[in-house]
Each structure stands twice: as C-alpha cells, then as structure tokens.
Amino acid sequence: MKIIIYKPLPKSKRIKIFIPYEMEDERAVVKAISGRFYNKPQKLWSIVNTEKNYELLKKIFANKFIIKEEEKKVKIPDFSLNEKSLTALSEAEQKLILKAYSPNTIRTYKHELIIFFKYFERYDLKTVTKEQIESYLFYLITKFKIGESKQNIAINAIKFYYEQILKMPREFYDIQRPKRSKTLPNVLSEEEVFKLINSPKNLKHKAILYTIYSCGLRLNELLNLRVDDIRSKDAYVFVKGAKGKKDRRTILSGYLLELLRKYYIKYKPSYWLFEGQSGGKYSAKSVQNIFRKAQKKSGTNPWSTPHTLRHSFATHLLENGENLRNIQVLLGHESSKTTEIYTHVINATNKNIQNPLDNILKKFKFTE
C-alpha cells in the first residue's frame, strides 16, 4: 500500500497525490499544507505545483510513496474530408438545423461526425456494422483517452446520422454506452462563494458572478439573459430557451437587483444584460476567465468552474430547508432524479440533522 505522487507535466498548475483510505496520518499531513484540495470524483489530493512543494511531498512521505508520470492526453488531430464525406456532413448539418438543434449541439455533432467519417472514409457508411462502430469507439478511448461524457456525445452524433439521415432502425444501432459514473458535483461552501463572488474589483465581473450564483444559471443561460429578463417588479429572472428549449423563472435576490442597477447605470447595456466591449453577447471564454481569476484570488477550490456556482446554489437552498420540488423548478430540471443528487452532497454535520446518538442519550440514562 503506497502513496502515489503524480509527477506533474511542465505546465500543470497542481501536483496530484493519491493517498489510500487507510493512511489517516498521511492524509492529516496533506490537510495541513496550505492550498491543498481534495477532488472527490478523482479521489485525489492536490497542492500547488512548485519545485519546493514537490520536494516537500517526497520528504514528508519518505519511503511510503511511488512516483508516476502524469498521463498527457493525445489530442485528436484535425481532419480534411473527401467529397463523399463532405456531402454526408452537409446533409447532417442541414437536418440538425431543420430540427432546430442548438448551435452548440450542431457544432459538437459536426465535430464528432468529421472524426467518424474520416475513420470510415473507405467504407460505404450504410454497410458499417454495430460491431465496427463499437471498435471505433474503443479506438477513441484507447488512443485519445476520451471520457464517458465524450463517448456519449460521439454515440449520440453517430446515432443521429444513422437514424435521421440514413433512416436505419433504432434497434440495430443500439450502441453499447459506458456505465455512468455516480459522481457528486463539486460544491463550494457559503463562505467560499462569498469570497469568490466578491473578489473582482470590476463591477461587471462581480455582477456576472453574483448573477450565476444567485439565479442558479448555466453559463449559456447567463450569456442569453436580456436586460428585459430582469423582472424587478415581480422579483424574478426570466430564463428564455434554456436547456431543452424550455423557458423558466428563477428567483431574484434584492442584493443582486441593487448590484445590477449600479451595473446598468455604469455600462448601459442595450439588449443583452452582459455585452462585450464592441456590443453583442459576452463570450463564454470571458466569463470563464473572470471565474478563474476570482478563484485564484479567493483561494477556493481549483477544480471549480462557473457551473460549480449553480451546484452550490442548489445545495445551499437544500441546506437552508427549501424543498426539492421548488429547487427542481428553479434549476429547470426535467426529472426530479437529477435534482436529488444534491441530497447526497449535503454535509452530514448539517445542524438541521439530529444525530441519532444524541437522541438516544437524551432519552435514556447510561448506567454502569
């Protein structure tokens, strides 16, 4: 039983460490290091990547560790298609547009189909078997180390082409999917959220982070907010055409409304609530950069993303006693099962949960 220290790649920002569950003393040592974090899905600890920290780990764990090279993912190259494949791609794009798929889905499916068409370039696609498609997916997994989410996206794109363009039967192309990991979402504590959303000095940047958290928004939902979607009279935010092309309402905080009024006076957005310097929608990349700077400045979880604020919004509502049905509506979840994941995130030390041992000791006296 050994600790694994992953030798970081040259540009890695964190040093990853795996500590077996039984090694409690060693975990306690890592917990004492400044800037350490634990990634639950990966089951890895990490600290800031510096030569000093790397040598410190080797020193404190002495002969209890082994070093492994951190695997570098192989990037899928860009491909050029022949005329036959370009025609197939054009047909798929036309069908996606006619069926009113979102621009993001169209872009993603096209990317996956380019790779697929290139792989089977010398084949008649109508004759490709389910087994051959599964071999193709195996190639992507082993060669490019794609994860479960990427596998499912590739499968969805392939199934769309065969079922919607080639009109093949759905049953025949029931391709084997990866077993879904039951991972819990990353969540920040209330204190971490407070530090993160208040770290920007720039008023627009602060308003963006406040809005994502306060309304429980996805990144695209934030970018698609219009000035008119802030319904101050009725104290709600209108989210138009969210995931699944469904409109919904979410709560409007009085603090957020006050901040947005200050933001509006200073920046005077004309149509979109958050606009770029030259007008038009704010970009996703800009929001991600704002979040990353705020994360670094506040010292919060380095694995967090803008979507972590949405997860935190839901978890904090649940911790404060809001019922699941209301949270489901605010988040725009179609199924209550999606919302129920937040019940597993709540800290077991929540003051609202009475420990059964306390109940027993209150009821009965201990006699020796």
Secondary structure, 3 states (H helix, E strand, C coil): CCEEEEECCCCCCEEEEECCCCCHHHHHHHHCCCCCEEECCCCEEEEECCHHHHHHHHHHHHHHEEEEECCCCCCCCCCCCCHHHHHHHHHHHHHHHHCCCCHHHHHHHHHHHHHHHHHCCCCCHHHCCHHHHHHHHHHHHHHHCCCHHHHHHHHHHHHHHHHHHCCCCCCCCCCCCCCCCCCCCCCCCHHHHHHHHCCCCCHHHHHHHHHHHHHCCCHHHHHCCEHHHEECCCCEEEECCCHHHCCEEEECCHHHHHHHHHHHHHHCCCCECCECCCCCECCHHHHHHHHHHHHHHHCCCCCCCHHHHHHHHHHHHHHCCCCHHHHHHHHCCCCHHHHHHHHHCCCCCCCCCCCHHHHHHHHCCCCC
